[in-house]
Amino acid sequence: MNYQIRRAIENYINVNGHQYTRDVIAIFAKRFNTTKQRISGNISCMKCCEHSINIIPNKPHSIMY
């Protein structure tokens, strides 16, 4: 299921461009009926291990692309 979550997030970012991380986490937690922590962990994996996304840290909301 984590693989499906990561691929769905990657496709979403490719189609919709820059997104706030909090918005993406909320959308995919509802879509996959799972916790926000699990989605956040998958985003972290995509950033650190796969290098398939980049994140710009910004105080109120980080931006992923």
C-alpha distances in whole Angstrom, upper triangle without the diagonal:
4,5,5,6,9,10,11,12,14,15,16,19,20,21,22,24,24,22,23,20,20,20,17,15,17,16,12,12,14,12,9,11,10,13,14,14,10,11,14,13,10,14,16,14,14,18,19,17,16,19,18,19,22,23,26,27,29,30,30,26,25,24,21,22
4,5,5,6,9,10,11,12,14,15,17,18,20,21,22,22,20,20,17,18,18,15,14,16,15,12,12,15,13,10,12,11,12,13,12,8,8,11,9,7,10,12,10,11,14,15,14,13,16,15,16,19,19,23,24,26,27,27,24,22,21,18,19
4,5,5,6,9,10,11,12,14,16,17,18,20,21,21,20,21,18,20,20,16,15,18,17,13,14,17,14,12,15,14,15,16,15,12,11,13,12,9,11,13,11,10,14,15,13,12,14,13,15,18,19,23,24,27,29,28,25,23,22,18,19
4,5,5,6,9,10,11,12,14,15,16,18,19,20,19,20,18,19,18,15,14,16,14,11,13,14,11,9,13,13,15,15,16,12,11,14,13,10,12,15,13,12,16,18,16,14,17,14,16,19,20,24,25,27,29,28,25,23,22,18,18
4,6,5,6,9,10,10,12,14,15,16,17,18,16,17,14,15,15,11,11,13,11,8,9,12,9,8,11,10,12,12,13,9,7,10,10,7,9,12,11,10,14,16,15,14,15,13,14,17,17,21,22,24,26,24,21,19,18,16,16
4,5,5,6,9,10,11,12,14,15,16,16,15,16,14,15,15,12,11,14,13,10,12,15,13,11,15,13,14,13,14,11,8,10,10,6,7,10,9,7,11,13,12,10,12,9,10,14,15,18,20,22,24,24,20,18,17,13,14
4,5,5,6,8,10,10,12,14,15,16,16,18,16,18,17,13,14,16,14,11,14,16,13,12,16,16,17,16,17,14,12,14,14,10,10,13,12,9,13,15,14,11,13,10,11,15,17,20,22,24,27,26,22,20,18,15,14
4,5,5,6,9,10,11,12,14,15,14,16,14,16,14,11,12,14,11,8,12,13,10,10,14,14,16,15,16,14,11,13,14,11,11,15,14,12,15,17,17,14,15,12,12,16,17,20,22,24,26,25,21,19,17,14,14
4,5,5,6,9,10,10,11,12,11,12,11,13,11,8,9,12,10,8,11,13,11,11,14,14,15,13,15,13,9,11,12,9,8,12,12,9,12,15,15,13,13,10,9,12,13,16,18,20,22,21,17,15,13,10,10
4,5,5,6,9,10,10,11,11,14,12,15,14,11,12,15,13,11,15,17,14,15,18,18,18,17,17,15,12,13,14,11,9,12,12,9,11,14,14,11,11,7,7,11,13,16,18,20,23,23,19,16,14,10,9
4,5,5,6,9,10,12,12,15,15,17,15,12,14,16,13,12,16,17,14,15,18,19,20,19,20,18,15,16,17,14,13,16,16,12,15,18,17,14,14,11,11,14,16,19,21,23,26,25,21,19,16,13,11
4,5,5,6,8,10,9,12,12,14,12,9,12,13,10,10,14,14,12,14,17,18,19,17,19,17,14,15,17,14,12,16,16,13,15,19,19,16,16,12,11,14,15,17,19,21,23,22,18,16,14,11,10
4,5,5,5,7,7,10,10,13,12,9,12,14,12,12,16,17,15,17,20,19,20,17,19,18,14,15,17,14,11,15,15,12,13,17,17,15,14,10,8,10,12,14,17,18,21,20,16,14,11,8,6
4,6,6,9,10,14,14,17,15,13,16,18,16,15,19,20,18,19,22,22,23,21,22,21,17,18,19,16,14,17,17,14,15,18,18,15,14,10,10,12,14,16,19,21,24,23,19,17,14,11,8
4,6,9,11,14,15,18,15,13,16,18,15,15,19,19,17,19,22,23,24,22,24,22,19,20,22,19,17,20,20,17,18,22,22,19,18,14,13,15,17,18,21,22,25,24,20,19,15,13,10
4,7,8,11,13,15,12,11,15,16,13,14,18,18,16,19,22,22,23,20,22,22,18,19,21,19,16,19,20,17,18,22,23,20,18,15,13,14,15,16,19,19,22,21,17,16,13,11,9
4,6,10,12,15,13,12,15,17,15,16,19,20,19,21,24,24,24,21,23,22,18,18,21,18,15,18,19,16,16,20,21,18,16,13,11,12,12,13,16,17,20,19,16,14,10,9,6
4,7,9,12,11,10,14,15,15,16,19,20,19,21,23,23,23,19,21,21,17,17,19,17,14,16,18,15,15,18,20,18,16,13,10,10,9,10,13,13,16,15,12,10,6,6,5
4,6,9,7,7,10,12,11,13,15,17,17,18,20,20,19,16,18,18,15,14,17,16,12,15,17,15,14,18,20,19,17,15,11,11,10,10,12,12,15,13,10,8,6,6,7
4,6,5,6,9,10,11,13,14,16,17,18,20,19,18,14,16,17,14,12,16,15,12,14,17,15,15,18,20,20,18,16,13,12,9,10,10,10,11,10,6,6,5,6,9
4,5,5,6,9,10,11,12,14,15,16,18,16,15,11,12,13,10,9,12,12,9,11,14,13,12,15,18,17,16,15,11,11,8,10,10,10,12,10,7,6,6,6,9
4,5,5,6,9,10,11,13,14,15,16,15,13,9,11,13,10,9,13,13,11,13,16,15,15,18,20,20,19,18,15,15,12,13,12,12,12,10,7,8,9,10,13
4,5,5,6,9,10,11,12,14,15,15,14,11,13,14,11,11,15,15,12,15,18,17,17,20,22,21,20,18,15,16,14,15,15,14,15,12,9,10,10,10,13
4,5,5,6,8,10,10,12,14,13,13,10,12,12,9,9,13,12,9,13,15,13,14,18,19,18,17,15,13,14,12,14,15,15,17,15,11,11,10,9,11
4,6,5,6,9,10,11,11,10,9,6,8,9,6,6,10,10,9,11,14,13,14,17,19,18,18,16,14,15,13,15,15,16,17,15,12,11,12,11,14
4,6,5,6,9,10,10,10,9,7,10,11,9,10,13,13,12,15,17,17,18,21,22,22,22,20,18,18,17,18,18,18,18,16,13,14,14,14,17
4,6,5,6,9,10,11,11,9,13,13,10,12,15,14,13,16,18,17,18,22,23,21,22,19,17,19,17,19,20,20,21,18,15,15,15,14,16
4,5,5,6,8,8,9,8,11,10,7,10,12,11,11,14,15,15,17,19,20,19,20,17,16,18,17,20,20,21,22,20,17,16,16,14,16
4,6,5,6,5,6,5,9,8,6,9,12,11,12,15,16,16,18,21,21,21,22,20,18,20,19,21,21,22,22,20,17,17,18,17,19
4,6,5,7,8,9,12,12,10,13,15,15,15,18,20,19,22,24,25,24,25,22,21,23,22,24,24,24,24,22,19,20,20,19,21
4,6,8,11,11,14,13,11,14,16,14,15,19,19,18,21,24,24,22,23,21,20,22,22,24,25,25,26,24,21,21,20,19,20
4,5,9,10,12,10,9,13,14,13,14,17,17,17,20,22,22,21,23,20,20,22,22,25,25,26,27,25,22,22,21,20,21
4,7,9,12,10,10,14,15,14,16,19,19,20,22,24,24,24,25,23,23,25,24,27,27,27,28,25,23,23,23,22,24
4,7,8,7,8,11,12,12,14,16,17,18,20,22,22,22,23,22,21,23,22,25,24,26,26,24,21,21,22,20,23
4,5,5,7,9,10,11,13,15,16,17,19,20,21,22,23,22,21,22,21,23,22,23,23,21,19,19,20,19,22
4,5,5,6,9,10,11,12,14,15,17,18,20,20,21,20,18,19,17,19,18,19,19,18,15,15,17,16,19
4,5,5,6,9,10,10,12,14,15,16,17,19,20,19,18,19,17,19,18,19,19,18,16,16,17,17,20
4,5,5,6,9,10,11,12,14,15,16,17,18,18,17,18,17,20,20,21,22,21,18,17,18,17,19
4,5,5,6,9,10,11,12,14,15,15,16,15,14,16,15,18,17,19,20,19,16,15,15,14,16
4,5,5,6,9,10,11,12,14,15,15,15,13,14,12,15,14,16,17,16,14,12,13,12,15
4,5,5,6,9,10,10,11,13,14,14,13,14,14,17,16,19,19,19,17,15,16,14,17
4,5,5,6,9,10,10,10,12,11,11,13,13,17,17,20,21,21,18,15,16,13,15
4,5,5,6,9,10,10,10,10,8,10,9,13,13,16,18,18,14,12,12,9,11
4,5,5,6,8,9,10,10,9,10,9,13,13,16,17,18,15,12,13,11,13
4,5,5,5,7,8,9,10,11,12,15,16,19,21,22,19,16,16,13,14
4,6,6,5,6,6,6,9,10,14,15,19,21,21,18,15,14,11,11
4,6,6,5,6,5,6,7,11,12,16,18,19,16,13,12,9,10
4,6,6,9,9,9,10,13,14,18,20,22,19,16,16,13,14
4,6,8,10,12,13,17,18,21,24,25,22,19,18,15,16
4,5,8,10,13,17,18,22,25,25,22,19,18,14,14
4,6,7,10,14,16,19,22,23,20,17,15,12,11
4,7,10,14,16,19,23,23,20,16,14,11,9
4,7,10,13,16,19,19,16,13,10,7,6
4,7,10,13,16,17,14,10,8,6,5
4,6,9,12,13,10,7,6,4,6
4,6,10,12,9,6,5,6,8
4,7,9,7,5,7,9,11
4,6,6,5,7,10,13
4,6,7,10,13,17
4,7,10,13,17
4,6,10,13
4,7,10
4,7
4
